[in-house]
């Protein structure tokens, strides 16, 4: 049996990453802005906090 192996090069990796992650973000007509807010939770009564 003859095996056909494809050589993985740095250029192929860069092109694959670009196609997978960058191209989908181009020409997107839905312009959304995301924000991340980090707020520390402070318990002034010094009791254990429980979340349900």
N, C-alpha and C positions, 0 to 999 in steps of 0.2 A: 504494500500500500504506500502510496506517495502522500506525504503530509505537506500541507501548504501553510506555512507560518508567515504571518504579517509582522514586519518589523515595527515596533513601537518607537517613534522618535519624539523628541521634545516638541517639534513642530506639530505633529499629529495630536499630542496631548493638549497643546495650547489651542489648536483649532477646535478640538472637541469640547474643551471647557468654554470657549467663546460661544460655540453654537448652543451649548446646553444652558448657560447662565446669562450671557449678555444679549444675544439676539432676541430672546423673548421679551426683553424690556424695551427694545427699540420699536418705534412706530406704534406705541400704545396710546390710543386716544383717551383712555381713562386716566386722567392725571390725579393721583391720590397722594396725599402727604401723610406719612405716619409719624407719630410721636411716641416716645416711651417716657413714662414718668415713674420714677422710683421714689416711693414714700416710705420711710421707716415707720413701723408700727410700734408705738411706745405705750406701755402699760404703766400708768402712774401708780396704780394700786399694788404693783409688783406681784400680781397673781398670775398663774399660768394661763396663757391664752389658749382657747380651744376653738377650732373652726369646724363647722358642720357642713 
